[in-house]
């Protein structure tokens, strides 16, 4: 389980990332780290998909596409 301090830090970091993404394009590495952090804390699927959508609009790369496909597949498998 994630410690409360780490969770608070990740949430604060997510706020900074959101602000940064609204000001300028983020590099692939920052999007991937953001997505991995959200997965690590067990973020709601809708929140994760919003970040994926922004990442794909901002920085469409093979890595982000691959992560998106994997996450979509996992969500689909959980629904069936």
N, C-alpha and C positions, 0 to 999 in steps of 0.2 A: 504494500500500500504506500502511496505517496505521502510523505510527511507534509503537514500543514504549511510549514515554511516554504518548502519547495513549490507547493501548489500556488501559494500567494505570489511567489517570484515568477512563476510561469504565467499566471494571469496578468501580472503587471507587465511582463515582457510582451504578452499578446496585445495589450493596449498600445504599447510603443510601436509594435509592428504594424498595427492597424493605422496609426498616425503616419508612420513612415511610408506605408504602401499608398496612402492617399496623396502623398506629396511627390513621390518619384517612383520609378520602376525598381523593384527589388530584384537582386540576382537570384538565380536558381538556388544557390546554397541557402539563402535566407528563407525562401519558400519551403524548401525541403525540411529545414530545421523546424520551422513553424508547424508544418503538417505533422512531423514526427512528435513534437511536443504535445500537440492536441491529441494525437492517438495515445500517447503515454499517459495523459491525465484522464483518458476516457471521456473525451468531449462528446457531446451529443452529435449524432450523425449529421444533422442539419447544419450545425456550426462548422463541422469539418468540411462539408460540401461547399459551404459559402467560401471558405478559404481556398479550396480547390478551384472553384470558379474564378476567383480573383487571380489566382496563380496562373491558370491557363490563359486568361485574358492578358495578363501582364508579361508572362514569361513562358510561352509554350515551348517546352523542351521535352525530349524523350523521357527523361527521368520523372518529371512531374506527370506526364501522361501515363507512364507505367504505374506510378503510385495511385493515380486516379482510377485506372482500370482495376488494380488490385483491390482498392477500397470498395469500388462499385460491385465487384464480384463477391467480396466478403459480405457486403450488405444484402446482396441478392440471396446468397446462400443462407443467411440468417432468417430471411423472410419465408423461405420454402420449408 
